[in-house]
Amino acid sequence: MNTAREKKVNYKAIILWVALGILTITFSVIMGIELYTRSLRPNTVTSADFYSMEETEYYVYVYGSVEHENEVSLSLEEHINNYYQFIIRNSKNEKSIPLFVFDIDLPDNQKFVDDEKAEKVSNTDNIDDLNFVSGRVPTLLVIKGSKVSRQIVGMNEIKDFFAIKINEIKKSQ
């Protein structure tokens, strides 16, 4: 008598456990892909760290993620990511300069864009002095010794800058 009851299979429990297993595996795969794609993009610099990075020289790509989503800016973003991945592979080369990104459309960073005031970027060494004009974004900042030493404006100019830097690194190997 008892053997018939013991062999009765509870299909609802099996279906529940299979569904939970599938959801867990799916979530794990999605998180793994997200973490991998994040590792392919440059690190975001916050306004607090803008001038206080450990590196003596680094680049900060300033862009707007909301207003500047078009085919041309996506092409530039691809160049930025290519440079970032290249310097990761060649990190031991002394000419590999770290790259960070700064999104002016984030709520904490919007205060650094004021079209009413004059642009103040070059030679600034204090985050409170920094001001971007929206028409000159995206821009690339070269920071040396906690000070903006150079500003490169324009998509073609930024692409050319990174192409030159990649060639310099390749030649020095």
N, C-alpha and C positions, 0 to 999 in steps of 0.2 A: 504493500500500500504506500508506504513512504517513498519508495523508489520512483513512483510515477510523479509525485510532487517535486522531488528533487531535480528531475530532468526537465521540468517546465521552464522554458526560456522566457525571460522578460525582455521582449523586443523593444519596448519603450526605453528601457535603461540603456540598452546597447546603442540605439539611435542617438540618445542624448550624449553618451560618451564619445561616439564617433563625431558628432557635430561639434562638441567642445574641442576635440583633438584637431579637427580641421580648422576651426577658428583660431586656435592657438598657433598652429603652424603658419597659417596665413598672416597673422599679426606679426609673427617673428620674421617672416620673409620680408614683409613691407618695412619693418623697422630696420632690418639689415640693409635693404636697398637705400633707404633714406640716409642712414649713417654713411654708407659708401659714397653717395652723391654729395653729401656735405664735405667729405674729405677731399673732393675734387675741386672745391671752390675756395677762394682765399678767405681768411679769417676776417671777421668784421671788427673794426676798431671802434671803440666808444669814444665819446667826447672827452671822458675823463682820462683816457689813455692816449689821446691823440699825439701829444708831445712827449710822453713819458715812457716810450717803448724802450726795451733793453737794447735794441739794435742802435748803432750809431748812424746808420743810413737805412732808409726804407722808403717804399713807395706807398702812397695812399690814393686809391682810385675812388674819386668822389662821383657819385651818380644818384639819379632819382629813380627808384623802382616803380613809381606809379605813372608819372607823366612821360617817361622816356622808354616805354615798351613798344618799340617798332622794329622793323626788320634791320635797320641800320644799327641801332643800339644793341640788338641781339648779336649782330656780327661782331661788334666791338667787345661785347661780353665774352664771346667765344675766344677772341684774342687774349683777353685778360686771363681767362681760365687756362688757355694754352701756355701762357707765360708762367702762371703759377705752378702748373704741373711740371713744366720744364725745370724750374728752379728747385722743386722738390727732388726731382731725379738728380740734379746737379748741385745739391746743397753744400757739398764739400768744396766747391769752386769758390774762390774768394770774390769773384765778380758776380755771384748770385746774390742779388739784393732782394730781401723779403718784400712781399706785397700784401697789403691789407685793403679792405674796402670800407667805405663810409657812405651810407645811404641817407641822403638828405630828406627823404620822405618819411623816415621814421619820426614819430612824435617828438622824441627827445632831441632830434637833430634839426627840426624845422626852424628852430630859432637862429640857425646859422645861415639862413637864406633870407635876404631882405633886399628886394629890388629898389627900394627907396634910398638905400644908403650905397655909398661907393664900395666897390669890391675891395676887400682887404684880405689878401691871401699871402702874397710873396713877402718874405722876411718876417712873418709873424712867428712868435714863439709862445703865445698865450692863447688858449682856446677862446677866451672871452673877446679877443680882438678879431677873431676870424669871421669873415662875412663873404658869402658867395652870392653871385648874381645868377638867377635861374637860367638866363640865356647862355651862360658860360659853363653849364654843366651838361655833359660829363667833363671832368677835368682830372688830371693826374698831378699829384703833388710829390715832389722829391724832397724828403725831409732828411737833413743832415745836421747832426748835433742839436737835436730838439728845436730846429728852426726850418721853416719852409724855404728851401734854397732855390727851387724852381717850380714853375707851374706850367703844365702843358695842356692847352685847351684845343679841342677839336678832335673828332673821331679819327680822322686820317693821321693827324700828328701823333696821337696816342698809339695807334697801330704801328706807325713807322718807328716810334721810340722803342716799343717792345721788340720789333723785328731787329733793330740795331743791337739792342741789349742781348738778345738770344744769339746773334752772330758773334758778338764779342765773347760771350761765354764759350761758344763752340770753338772759336779760334784759340782761346787760352788753354784748352784741354790738351 
